[in-house]
Amino acid sequence: MLTSKLRGAAEVCTRPVAAVLGRLGLTPNAITVIGTVGTVLSAAVLYPLQHYFWGTLAVTFFVLFDMLDGTLARLHGTTSRWGAFLDSTLDRVADGAVFGSLAAAAFLTDRPVTGGLALFALVFAFTVSYTRARGEAVGGDGSGGLMERTERLVVVLVAAGCVGLGAPYSLLTIALALVAAGALVTVFQRMRSVFLSVKSEDAL
């Protein structure tokens, strides 16, 4: 929901930065890889050490950096199916690092409920992506839904950053519960969308 509404505004804001990176010689795929590696290292190192604010700051920077790949590709007219595939695949790696690191941080501090919710959020988030990919593979429409990637990251990163600034840890627990529930709802929404979009063809 939020993803589609913000895409146009984000494009306008990121175009000048993407143009500068292009002049420096970076390619869209290089931006994708750098953004993913930075996200993974930031989350995997800082969250288990309980550095929630700095971890969130670093992860947010690299997530935003990763958004520049598509903008740069469109600026240079170099969009490709491989680039889209690489970006989507590495997004899953980055998401896994964020939620997995939050789970590790929770378990390391004897907070099994929060750790479990982080793992549930991770599983349902991956399932959201799978339903779209599999839905499109069978000719259906598996896009949209209540909580896409942008919404999931915004909710959990804002909560983690606030915890790093002194907010109660329960805020992160609640945020992870919301993300897990929202992702689960999104899975069913996308399943319904695919079902409706292919039902007429299956009936023929």
C-alpha positions in Angstrom: 0.0 0.0 0.0 2.5 2.6 1.2 5.1 1.3 -1.3 3.0 2.2 -4.4 2.0 5.6 -3.0 5.6 6.6 -2.2 7.2 5.3 -5.3 6.7 8.4 -7.4 7.9 10.8 -4.6 10.9 8.6 -3.9 11.8 8.6 -7.5 11.9 12.4 -7.6 14.0 12.6 -4.4 16.5 9.9 -5.4 17.1 10.9 -9.0 19.8 13.6 -8.3 21.7 11.2 -6.0 21.5 8.4 -8.5 22.8 10.6 -11.2 25.8 11.5 -9.1 26.5 7.8 -8.4 26.2 7.1 -12.1 28.8 9.7 -12.9 31.1 8.1 -10.3 30.9 4.9 -12.3 28.6 2.8 -10.1 26.1 0.5 -11.9 22.6 -0.3 -10.7 23.7 -3.9 -9.9 26.7 -2.6 -7.9 24.4 -0.4 -5.9 22.2 -3.4 -5.2 25.1 -5.5 -4.0 26.6 -2.7 -1.9 23.2 -1.9 -0.3 22.6 -5.5 0.6 26.1 -6.2 2.0 25.9 -3.0 4.1 22.5 -3.9 5.4 23.5 -7.5 6.3 26.7 -6.4 8.1 25.0 -3.5 9.9 22.2 -5.7 11.2 24.3 -8.8 12.0 27.0 -6.9 13.9 25.1 -4.1 15.7 21.8 -5.6 16.7 23.1 -8.7 18.6 25.4 -6.2 20.4 22.2 -4.3 21.5 23.2 -1.2 19.6 19.6 -0.7 18.4 19.9 3.0 17.5 23.2 2.8 15.6 22.1 -0.5 14.0 18.9 1.1 12.8 20.7 4.2 11.5 23.1 2.1 9.5 20.5 -0.3 8.2 18.2 2.6 7.2 21.1 4.2 5.3 21.9 1.1 3.3 18.2 0.3 2.6 17.8 3.8 1.2 21.0 3.4 -0.7 19.7 0.2 -2.2 16.6 2.1 -3.5 18.9 4.0 -5.9 19.5 1.0 -8.2 16.2 1.2 -10.0 16.4 4.9 -10.3 19.8 4.8 -11.8 18.8 2.0 -14.2 15.8 4.1 -15.5 18.0 7.2 -15.8 20.5 5.4 -18.0 17.9 3.2 -19.8 19.6 0.0 -18.6 16.7 -1.7 -16.8 17.0 -5.5 -17.3 15.3 -8.7 -16.1 18.5 -9.8 -14.5 18.7 -6.6 -12.5 15.1 -6.9 -11.3 15.8 -10.5 -10.4 19.0 -9.6 -8.5 17.3 -6.8 -6.7 14.4 -8.9 -5.6 16.6 -11.8 -4.5 19.0 -9.6 -2.5 16.1 -7.8 -0.8 15.1 -11.2 0.7 18.7 -11.6 2.0 18.6 -8.1 3.5 15.2 -8.7 5.2 16.5 -12.0 6.5 19.5 -10.3 8.1 17.4 -7.6 9.7 14.8 -9.9 11.3 17.2 -12.7 11.9 19.6 -10.3 13.8 16.7 -8.9 15.8 15.8 -12.5 16.7 19.3 -13.3 17.7 19.5 -10.1 19.8 16.3 -11.1 21.6 17.4 -14.7 22.3 20.8 -13.5 23.5 19.1 -11.3 26.2 16.6 -14.0 27.2 13.6 -12.5 25.4 12.2 -15.6 23.7 8.8 -14.1 22.9 10.4 -11.2 21.0 12.8 -13.6 19.3 9.9 -15.9 18.2 7.9 -13.0 16.9 11.0 -11.9 14.8 11.2 -15.3 13.3 7.5 -15.4 12.6 7.7 -12.0 11.0 10.6 -13.3 8.9 8.8 -16.4 7.7 5.6 -14.5 6.8 7.5 -11.8 5.1 9.2 -14.4 2.9 5.9 -16.0 2.2 4.5 -12.6 1.1 7.2 -12.4 -1.5 6.7 -16.0 -2.6 3.0 -15.6 -3.1 3.6 -12.8 -5.5 6.3 -14.6 -7.4 4.4 -17.9 -7.6 1.1 -16.1 -8.4 2.7 -14.3 -11.3 4.3 -17.5 -12.5 0.8 -19.1 -12.9 -0.5 -16.0 -14.6 -2.3 -14.4 -11.6 -2.0 -11.0 -9.8 -0.2 -11.5 -6.5 0.8 -7.9 -5.9 -0.4 -5.4 -3.2 -1.7 -6.1 0.2 -1.8 -4.6 3.7 1.9 -4.8 4.6 4.5 -4.9 1.8 8.3 -4.7 2.3 8.4 -0.9 2.9 5.7 -1.0 5.6 7.4 -3.9 7.4 10.8 -2.2 7.4 9.4 1.1 8.5 7.5 -0.4 11.5 10.3 -2.5 12.8 13.2 0.0 12.2 11.3 2.9 13.8 10.6 0.7 16.8 14.2 -0.6 17.1 15.5 2.9 16.7 13.2 4.2 19.5 14.4 1.3 21.8 17.9 2.4 21.1 17.0 5.9 22.3 15.5 4.6 25.5 12.0 3.5 24.7 10.7 0.4 26.5 11.8 -2.8 24.8 8.2 -3.9 24.6 7.8 -1.4 21.8 9.9 -3.6 19.6 8.0 -6.7 20.7 4.7 -5.0 19.7 6.2 -3.9 16.4 7.3 -7.4 15.5 3.9 -8.8 16.4 2.3 -6.2 14.1 4.6 -7.0 11.3 4.0 -10.7 11.7 0.3 -10.3 11.8 0.3 -7.8 8.9 2.4 -10.0 6.7 0.1 -13.0 7.4 -2.9 -10.9 6.4 -1.0 -9.9 3.3 -0.4 -13.5 2.4 -4.1 -14.3 2.5 -4.9 -11.1 0.5 -2.5 -12.1 -2.2 -3.7 -15.6 -2.3 -7.2 -14.3 -2.7 -6.1 -12.0 -5.5 -4.3 -14.8 -7.4 -7.4 -17.1 -6.9 -9.7 -14.5 -8.4 -7.5 -13.6 -11.2 -7.0 -17.2 -12.4 -10.4 -18.6 -11.5 -12.0 -17.5 -14.8 -9.2 -19.1 -16.8 -9.3 -22.3 -14.9 -13.0 -22.6 -15.5 -12.5 -22.7 -19.2 
